[in-house]
C-alpha cells in the first residue's frame, strides 16, 4: 500500500463530509442558483411577450398535473406530491453525480430558472413580485432549496472523485465512504428539510398569500 492509500479515509461522519467535501460546493451552488435566478428572470422579462404568457401558464399547469399537483388538490395531497417530487430531484442530483458530466449543476440551474420564470409570470399578472417571492417562495424555499443544493453538492463530491480516478489521480477518501456519507446525509438531513418545506408550502404558503 502506498502513502496516498495509507491515509485514505474509509468512513465519514455527516459532519466530516460537510466540512471536507460538501460545504465549498454548497456555497458555489448557492451563488450559481442566485445568479441563474436573476439572469433567467431578466431574460424571460426581456424576450417573452405578454401574449405568450397564457401558453406558458397552460404548459406549467400540465407539468404540475403530471406531478400530481392540481388547483383542486387537498393540502395533504399537495404536501405529499411536493415531498415526493422534491425528494426525487434531490436524490437524482446526488446519485447522478456518479456520471462525470457535472449533472448536479443542471438540477440547480433548472430550479433557479423555474423561480425566475414564476417571478416573470407574476410580474405580467400585475401582482407584486417581491410579495410573491417573500411570502410565496421564501418560507418553504429556504429548506427546499437548501436540500436540493445539498443533494447537488453531494453529487459533485462523487463527480470529483470519479474524475480523479479517470485521470489516475490519488484521492483522500474511498468512493464507498463518499457514497455512504451521502446516503446518510440525504436520509437524515435532506429528507427532513424537504418534509418541512412540503408542510410549509402546502399549509402555510396559501395562508400567507391570501
C-alpha positions as CSV (number, residue, x, y, z in Angstrom):
1,X,0.0,0.0,0.0
2,X,1.5,3.4,-1.0
3,X,1.5,6.5,1.1
4,X,-1.6,8.0,-0.6
5,X,-3.6,4.9,0.0
6,X,-2.5,4.5,3.6
7,X,-4.1,7.8,4.6
8,X,-7.3,7.3,2.6
9,X,-10.4,7.8,4.6
10,X,-12.7,4.7,4.6
11,X,-15.6,6.3,6.5
12,X,-17.1,9.7,7.0
13,X,-19.5,11.2,9.5
14,X,-22.1,13.6,8.2
15,X,-20.2,16.5,9.8
16,X,-16.9,15.4,8.3
17,X,-18.5,15.0,4.9
18,X,-20.0,18.5,5.1
19,X,-16.8,20.2,6.3
20,X,-14.4,18.4,3.9
21,X,-16.5,17.7,0.8
22,X,-19.8,19.5,0.6
23,X,-19.5,22.9,2.1
24,X,-17.5,24.7,-0.6
25,X,-19.6,23.2,-3.4
26,X,-22.8,24.2,-1.5
27,X,-21.6,27.8,-1.4
28,X,-20.7,27.7,-5.1
29,X,-24.0,26.2,-6.0
30,X,-25.9,28.8,-3.9
31,X,-24.1,31.5,-5.9
32,X,-25.0,29.7,-9.2
33,X,-28.6,29.5,-8.0
34,X,-29.0,33.2,-7.3
35,X,-27.2,34.3,-10.4
36,X,-29.3,32.0,-12.6
37,X,-32.5,33.1,-10.9
38,X,-31.8,36.8,-11.5
39,X,-30.5,36.3,-15.1
40,X,-33.3,34.0,-16.1
41,X,-35.9,36.5,-14.7
42,X,-34.3,39.3,-16.8
43,X,-34.2,37.1,-19.9
44,X,-37.8,36.0,-19.6
45,X,-38.9,39.6,-19.0
46,X,-36.9,40.7,-22.0
47,X,-37.7,38.1,-24.6
48,X,-41.2,36.7,-23.7
49,X,-44.1,38.7,-25.0
50,X,-47.3,39.2,-23.0
51,X,-49.3,37.2,-25.5
52,X,-47.2,34.1,-24.7
53,X,-48.0,34.1,-21.0
54,X,-51.2,32.2,-21.3
55,X,-49.5,29.4,-23.3
56,X,-46.7,29.2,-20.8
57,X,-49.2,29.0,-17.9
58,X,-51.0,26.2,-19.7
59,X,-47.8,24.3,-20.1
60,X,-46.9,24.8,-16.5
61,X,-50.3,23.6,-15.5
62,X,-49.8,20.4,-17.5
63,X,-46.4,19.9,-15.9
64,X,-47.9,20.3,-12.4
65,X,-50.7,17.9,-13.1
66,X,-48.2,15.3,-14.3
67,X,-46.5,15.7,-10.9
68,X,-49.8,15.2,-9.0
69,X,-50.3,18.9,-8.3
70,X,-53.6,20.5,-9.3
71,X,-55.6,23.5,-8.1
72,X,-58.2,21.3,-6.6
73,X,-55.8,19.0,-4.7
74,X,-56.2,18.9,-1.0
75,X,-53.4,20.3,1.2
76,X,-52.5,16.8,2.2
77,X,-52.2,15.6,-1.4
78,X,-50.2,18.7,-2.3
79,X,-47.9,18.1,0.6
80,X,-47.3,14.5,-0.5
81,X,-46.8,15.4,-4.1
82,X,-44.3,18.2,-3.3
83,X,-42.4,16.0,-0.9
84,X,-42.1,13.1,-3.4
85,X,-41.1,15.3,-6.3
86,X,-38.5,17.3,-4.4
87,X,-37.1,14.2,-2.8
88,X,-36.7,12.6,-6.2
89,X,-35.0,15.7,-7.6
90,X,-32.6,15.8,-4.6
91,X,-31.8,12.1,-4.8
92,X,-31.1,12.3,-8.6
93,X,-28.9,15.4,-8.1
94,X,-26.9,13.3,-5.7
95,X,-26.7,9.9,-7.5
96,X,-26.3,11.2,-11.0
97,X,-23.1,12.9,-9.8
98,X,-21.5,9.5,-10.3
99,X,-21.7,10.3,-14.1
100,X,-18.8,12.6,-14.9
101,X,-20.9,15.2,-16.7
102,X,-21.5,17.8,-14.0
103,X,-25.2,16.9,-13.9
104,X,-25.8,18.3,-10.4
105,X,-25.3,21.8,-11.8
106,X,-28.1,21.1,-14.2
107,X,-30.6,20.5,-11.4
108,X,-29.6,23.7,-9.7
109,X,-29.8,25.8,-12.8
110,X,-33.2,24.4,-13.8
111,X,-34.7,25.0,-10.3
112,X,-33.4,28.6,-10.3
113,X,-34.7,29.2,-13.8
114,X,-38.1,28.0,-12.8
115,X,-38.2,30.5,-10.0
116,X,-37.1,33.2,-12.5
117,X,-40.0,32.1,-14.8
118,X,-42.5,32.2,-12.0
119,X,-41.3,35.7,-11.0
120,X,-41.7,36.8,-14.6
121,X,-45.3,35.4,-14.8
122,X,-46.2,37.1,-11.6
123,X,-45.0,40.4,-12.9
124,X,-47.1,40.0,-16.1
125,X,-50.2,39.4,-14.0
126,X,-49.7,42.7,-12.2
127,X,-49.0,41.1,-8.8
128,X,-46.1,42.2,-6.6
129,X,-43.0,40.1,-7.5
130,X,-41.4,40.9,-4.2
131,X,-44.5,39.9,-2.2
132,X,-44.7,36.5,-4.0
133,X,-41.0,35.9,-3.5
134,X,-41.1,36.8,0.2
135,X,-44.4,35.2,1.1
136,X,-44.9,32.6,-1.5
137,X,-41.4,31.2,-2.1
138,X,-39.0,32.2,0.7
139,X,-40.8,30.4,3.7
140,X,-40.6,27.0,2.1
141,X,-37.8,27.8,-0.2
142,X,-35.2,28.1,2.5
143,X,-35.4,24.5,3.4
144,X,-36.3,23.2,0.0
145,X,-33.5,24.9,-1.9
146,X,-31.0,24.1,0.8
147,X,-31.9,20.4,0.5
148,X,-31.6,20.4,-3.3
149,X,-28.3,22.3,-3.2
150,X,-27.1,19.8,-0.6
151,X,-28.0,17.0,-2.9
152,X,-26.2,18.6,-5.7
153,X,-23.1,19.2,-3.5
154,X,-23.1,15.6,-2.6
155,X,-23.3,14.7,-6.2
156,X,-20.4,16.9,-7.0
157,X,-18.3,15.2,-4.4
158,X,-18.9,11.9,-6.2
159,X,-18.3,13.6,-9.5
160,X,-15.0,14.9,-8.4
161,X,-13.9,11.5,-7.1
162,X,-14.8,9.9,-10.4
163,X,-12.9,12.5,-12.4
164,X,-9.8,12.0,-10.3
165,X,-10.0,8.2,-10.8
166,X,-10.4,8.6,-14.5
167,X,-7.3,10.8,-14.7
168,X,-5.3,8.5,-12.5
169,X,-5.0,10.9,-9.6
170,X,-4.9,10.0,-5.9
171,X,-7.9,10.6,-3.7
172,X,-8.0,11.1,0.1
173,X,-11.3,9.1,0.5
174,X,-12.8,6.0,-0.9
175,X,-15.8,6.1,-3.2
176,X,-17.7,3.9,-0.8
177,X,-17.1,6.3,2.1
178,X,-18.4,9.2,0.0
179,X,-21.4,7.3,-1.2
180,X,-22.4,6.1,2.3
181,X,-21.8,9.6,3.7
182,X,-24.1,11.0,1.0
183,X,-26.8,8.4,1.7
184,X,-26.7,9.3,5.4
185,X,-26.8,13.0,4.7
186,X,-29.7,12.5,2.3
187,X,-31.7,10.5,4.8
188,X,-31.0,12.4,8.0
189,X,-30.6,16.0,6.7
190,X,-32.1,16.4,3.2
191,X,-35.3,14.4,3.6
192,X,-36.3,16.1,6.9
193,X,-35.6,19.5,5.3
194,X,-37.8,18.5,2.3
195,X,-40.6,17.3,4.7
196,X,-40.6,20.6,6.4
197,X,-40.7,22.6,3.2
198,X,-43.6,20.4,1.9
199,X,-45.6,21.1,5.0
200,X,-45.0,24.8,4.8
201,X,-45.7,25.1,1.1
202,X,-48.9,23.1,1.3
203,X,-50.4,24.5,4.5
204,X,-48.7,27.8,5.3
205,X,-47.9,29.4,2.0
206,X,-51.5,29.6,0.8
207,X,-52.4,31.5,4.0
208,X,-49.6,33.9,3.6
209,X,-50.6,34.7,0.0
210,X,-54.3,35.3,0.8
